[in-house]
């Protein structure tokens, strides 16, 4: 298999956009957690604690998503360096590791989205129950 230097470069834009989306998720959740902490200090509620616990898990997943995404980008750049130095075989293996890292990042993102949707459904369940 021959890998050209342009191939790993294609991951740049995709990975950069993914990392931007992950950062936006992180900032949004951090803002929500700060608000919930303030609300919990005013009125100690079990529901607020459960929401914070859920958001804490999501923050952990986002951290791992970001780490895997950055690793993917790093490996892509390193692959390009190896290809520039005419180290084709090592470059191919490193690019494969880069793709695997990106896959892990996307898998964690899928998991985090499912947790988010489940939490929103739980949050809305009382309204749905009242309607029935």
Secondary structure, DSSP 8 states (H G I E B T S, - for coil): ----HHHHHHHHHHHHHHHHHHHHHHHHHHHHHHHHHHHHHHS--HHHHHHHHHHHHHHHHHHHHHHHHHHHHHHHHHHHHHHHTT-HHHHHHHHHHHHHHHHHHHHHHHHHHHHHHHHHHHHHHHHHHHH-
